[in-house]
């Protein structure tokens, strides 16, 4: 997963500054029961986080890569790529993008850090 381009996956525009989204991302992933693997900061805004979802009764586990990039004005682009640990794991969730986006928005709401356009 670490060799895939960071622009693959599902992208969302988050109406908050990059520093706030960076602060909200890891708690959001932890709320969803992901385990944080690696965190790579490659600039003032850019961040790549790889996290794992462990084995369950329905899955052999999954990997997610969440990438943050600076967007327009006071927005941040959040991209989520999900990969099953085993290609044959057809009952795994497969796409965590909506849940991760919602969890980041919830964290930002709790922090009071969303831009005025969403209130």
Secondary structure, DSSP 8 states (H G I E B T S, - for coil): -TTS-TT-SEEEEESS-HHHHHHHHHHHHHHTT-EEEEEEE-SSS-EEEEEEE--BTTBS-EEEEEEEEE-STT-EEEEEEEEESSTT-TTS----HHHHHHHHHHHHHHHT-S-GGG-
